Amino acid sequence: MAKQKRPVKQSIRHLITKLNPRSPISEQFRTIRTNLQFTAVDGALETMLVTSAGPSEGKSFTIANLAVVFAQQEKKVLLVDADMRKPTVHYTFRVDNRRGLSSVLVGEHELDEATIKSDIPNLEILPSGPIPPNPSELLGSNKMRHLIEAAKELYDLVVFDTPPVLAVTDAQILANFVDGSLLVIRSKQTDQESAIKARELLEPAKAKLLGSVLNDLETSKDQYYYYGE
């Protein structure tokens, strides 16, 4: 998982779909978007989470750019940083993190008070907020359920960045509240056993396992490749 402090230039580069929408990588994110929409033929995909097996596999990069390409499709999108242990979304989008998901869940702020408009049309951010001592309990609370229902009334798509599934139970807990889960795997880093275990942990959840994103695959054209279930 990315460190909490990072250079501004590095954070900006993470939004390649904004800075270079014609690049092959941006095109791959649009392909992922299309494939996700096909998985929702039986009902609209309103909420989803992105996780990984372990740290530093690219889940935050993936979800940030997916949020951008969905917003570019003129969908009203809310990106929620539900990684309340090592949050990164506020660095990527360069927004204030003094209030956010944690402060909404403990009753300090309302949802509309904590969300922040990004400089990308149709995309709003709900940062993690102050790091709480009990992230798993907050994510599994009735307040979290109510927050998701309230967000669905305001946005076409709500996407959650969650901690690695093998590290803590947060992603498994949240997977019971959303429509689908997406697993990010890094080529030459995520071993097969970890990938299988991560999938096994997500499959019992109520949310559909939508598929996986394999990133950093060595190819002459693209760095990202998507495959469905």
C-alpha positions as CSV (number, residue, x, y, z in Angstrom):
1,M,0.0,0.0,0.0
2,A,1.3,3.5,-0.8
3,K,2.8,5.4,2.0
4,Q,0.8,8.1,3.6
5,K,3.2,10.9,2.5
6,R,4.1,11.1,-1.2
7,P,5.3,13.9,-3.5
8,V,2.7,16.0,-5.2
9,K,4.0,15.1,-8.7
10,Q,3.6,11.4,-7.9
11,S,0.0,11.9,-6.8
12,I,-0.9,13.8,-9.9
13,R,0.6,11.1,-12.1
14,H,-1.8,8.6,-10.6
15,L,-4.7,10.3,-12.4
16,I,-3.5,9.2,-15.9
17,T,-7.1,9.0,-17.1
18,K,-7.4,12.8,-16.4
19,L,-4.0,13.9,-17.6
20,N,-3.6,11.6,-20.6
21,P,-7.1,10.3,-21.6
22,R,-5.8,9.1,-25.0
23,S,-3.1,6.9,-23.5
24,P,-3.2,3.1,-23.9
25,I,-3.6,2.8,-20.1
26,S,-6.5,5.2,-20.1
27,E,-8.1,3.1,-22.8
28,Q,-7.7,0.0,-20.6
29,F,-9.6,1.7,-17.8
30,R,-12.4,2.4,-20.2
31,T,-12.4,-1.3,-21.2
32,I,-12.7,-2.2,-17.5
33,R,-15.5,0.3,-17.2
34,T,-17.3,-1.4,-20.1
35,N,-16.8,-4.9,-18.7
36,L,-18.1,-3.8,-15.3
37,Q,-21.2,-2.4,-16.9
38,F,-21.8,-5.7,-18.7
39,T,-21.6,-7.6,-15.4
40,A,-24.6,-5.6,-14.2
41,V,-27.0,-6.7,-17.0
42,D,-29.5,-8.0,-14.4
43,G,-29.4,-4.7,-12.4
44,A,-27.6,-1.4,-12.2
45,L,-24.2,-1.4,-10.6
46,E,-24.7,1.3,-8.0
47,T,-22.0,0.4,-5.4
48,M,-18.7,-1.4,-5.7
49,L,-15.4,-1.8,-3.8
50,V,-11.9,-2.3,-5.0
51,T,-9.4,-4.3,-3.0
52,S,-6.3,-6.3,-3.4
53,A,-4.7,-9.4,-1.8
54,G,-1.8,-7.5,-0.2
55,P,-0.2,-4.1,-0.1
56,S,1.3,-2.2,-3.0
57,E,-0.7,-4.0,-5.7
58,G,-2.3,-0.9,-7.3
59,K,-5.8,-0.9,-5.9
60,S,-5.9,2.8,-5.1
61,F,-4.4,3.7,-8.5
62,T,-7.0,1.5,-10.1
63,I,-10.1,2.8,-8.2
64,A,-9.1,6.5,-8.6
65,N,-8.8,6.1,-12.4
66,L,-11.9,4.0,-12.6
67,A,-13.8,6.7,-10.8
68,V,-12.5,9.2,-13.3
69,V,-13.6,7.3,-16.4
70,F,-17.1,6.7,-15.0
71,A,-17.4,10.4,-14.3
72,Q,-16.2,11.1,-17.8
73,Q,-19.2,9.1,-19.0
74,E,-21.3,11.7,-17.3
75,K,-22.3,9.6,-14.3
76,K,-22.4,11.3,-11.0
77,V,-19.7,9.4,-9.0
78,L,-18.7,9.4,-5.3
79,L,-15.3,7.9,-4.5
80,V,-15.1,6.9,-0.9
81,D,-11.8,6.2,0.9
82,A,-12.8,3.3,3.1
83,D,-9.2,2.5,3.8
84,M,-9.2,4.1,7.2
85,R,-5.9,2.5,8.2
86,K,-3.6,3.9,5.4
87,P,-5.7,6.3,3.4
88,T,-4.4,7.6,0.1
89,V,-7.3,9.1,-1.9
90,H,-6.9,12.6,-0.4
91,Y,-3.3,12.6,-1.6
92,T,-4.2,11.5,-5.1
93,F,-6.9,14.2,-5.4
94,R,-5.1,16.7,-3.2
95,V,-8.1,17.3,-0.9
96,D,-8.5,18.0,2.8
97,N,-8.7,14.9,5.0
98,R,-9.7,16.6,8.3
99,R,-13.2,15.3,7.8
100,G,-14.5,12.3,5.9
101,L,-15.9,8.8,6.2
102,S,-14.9,8.3,9.8
103,S,-16.3,11.6,11.0
104,V,-19.6,10.8,9.2
105,L,-19.8,7.4,10.8
106,V,-19.2,8.7,14.3
107,G,-21.8,11.4,13.9
108,E,-19.6,14.5,13.7
109,H,-20.7,15.5,10.2
110,E,-23.4,14.7,7.7
111,L,-22.5,13.1,4.4
112,D,-23.0,16.3,2.4
113,E,-20.8,18.2,4.8
114,A,-17.9,15.8,4.4
115,T,-17.9,15.2,0.6
116,I,-15.6,17.3,-1.6
117,K,-16.0,18.3,-5.2
118,S,-13.0,17.3,-7.3
119,D,-11.8,19.3,-10.2
120,I,-13.2,16.5,-12.5
121,P,-16.8,17.1,-13.5
122,N,-19.3,14.7,-11.9
123,L,-16.7,13.3,-9.4
124,E,-16.9,13.9,-5.7
125,I,-14.6,12.6,-3.0
126,L,-15.4,11.4,0.5
127,P,-11.9,11.1,2.1
128,S,-11.2,8.7,5.0
129,G,-11.3,11.4,7.6
130,P,-9.2,11.1,10.8
131,I,-7.9,7.5,11.4
132,P,-10.2,5.8,13.9
133,P,-9.2,3.1,16.4
134,N,-11.9,0.7,15.2
135,P,-12.2,0.8,11.4
136,S,-13.8,-2.7,11.0
137,E,-16.5,-1.9,13.6
138,L,-17.3,1.4,11.8
139,L,-17.5,-0.3,8.4
140,G,-19.8,-3.0,9.7
141,S,-22.1,-0.6,11.6
142,N,-25.7,0.4,10.8
143,K,-24.5,3.9,10.2
144,M,-22.4,2.5,7.3
145,R,-25.5,0.9,5.8
146,H,-27.4,4.1,6.1
147,L,-24.5,6.1,4.6
148,I,-24.5,3.8,1.6
149,E,-28.2,4.1,1.1
150,A,-28.1,7.9,1.4
151,A,-25.2,8.0,-1.1
152,K,-27.1,5.9,-3.6
153,E,-29.9,8.5,-3.6
154,L,-27.4,11.2,-4.6
155,Y,-25.0,9.4,-7.0
156,D,-25.2,7.1,-9.9
157,L,-22.2,5.1,-8.7
158,V,-20.5,4.9,-5.3
159,V,-17.0,3.3,-5.3
160,F,-15.0,2.3,-2.2
161,D,-11.2,2.0,-1.8
162,T,-10.7,-0.7,0.9
163,P,-7.7,-2.2,2.6
164,P,-6.1,-5.4,1.3
165,V,-8.3,-8.4,1.9
166,L,-5.6,-10.7,3.4
167,A,-4.5,-8.0,5.9
168,V,-7.7,-7.1,7.6
169,T,-11.4,-8.0,7.4
170,D,-12.6,-4.5,6.3
171,A,-13.1,-5.4,2.6
172,Q,-15.0,-8.6,3.5
173,I,-17.3,-6.6,5.8
174,L,-18.0,-3.9,3.2
175,A,-18.5,-6.6,0.5
176,N,-21.8,-7.5,2.2
177,F,-23.1,-4.0,1.7
178,V,-22.2,-3.3,-1.9
179,D,-23.3,-4.6,-5.3
180,G,-19.9,-6.0,-6.4
181,S,-16.2,-6.3,-5.6
182,L,-13.1,-6.0,-7.8
183,L,-9.8,-7.6,-7.0
184,V,-6.5,-6.0,-8.1
185,I,-3.5,-8.3,-8.6
186,R,0.0,-7.2,-9.5
187,S,2.0,-9.2,-12.0
188,K,5.1,-10.8,-10.5
189,Q,4.2,-9.6,-7.0
190,T,0.9,-11.3,-6.0
191,D,1.6,-15.0,-5.7
192,Q,-1.0,-17.5,-6.9
193,E,-1.8,-18.7,-3.4
194,S,-2.5,-15.2,-2.2
195,A,-4.7,-14.4,-5.1
196,I,-6.7,-17.6,-4.7
197,K,-7.1,-17.0,-0.9
198,A,-8.2,-13.4,-1.5
199,R,-10.8,-14.6,-4.0
200,E,-12.0,-17.3,-1.5
201,L,-12.4,-14.6,1.2
202,L,-14.5,-12.4,-1.0
203,E,-16.8,-15.0,-2.6
204,P,-18.9,-15.8,0.5
205,A,-19.9,-12.1,0.7
206,K,-23.3,-11.0,-0.5
207,A,-21.6,-8.8,-3.2
208,K,-20.8,-10.4,-6.5
209,L,-17.1,-10.8,-7.3
210,L,-17.1,-8.9,-10.5
211,G,-13.6,-9.9,-11.6
212,S,-9.9,-9.1,-11.3
213,V,-7.5,-6.5,-12.6
214,L,-4.0,-7.7,-13.4
215,N,-1.7,-4.8,-13.5
216,D,2.0,-4.2,-14.4
217,L,1.8,-7.0,-17.0
218,E,4.8,-6.8,-19.3
219,T,3.5,-6.1,-22.8
220,S,4.5,-3.8,-25.6
221,K,1.2,-1.9,-25.4
222,D,-0.6,-1.9,-22.1
223,Q,0.2,-2.1,-18.4
224,Y,-3.3,-3.1,-17.3
225,Y,-5.4,-6.1,-18.3
226,Y,-8.9,-7.0,-17.1
227,Y,-10.4,-10.4,-17.0
228,G,-13.9,-11.3,-15.8
229,E,-15.1,-14.2,-13.7
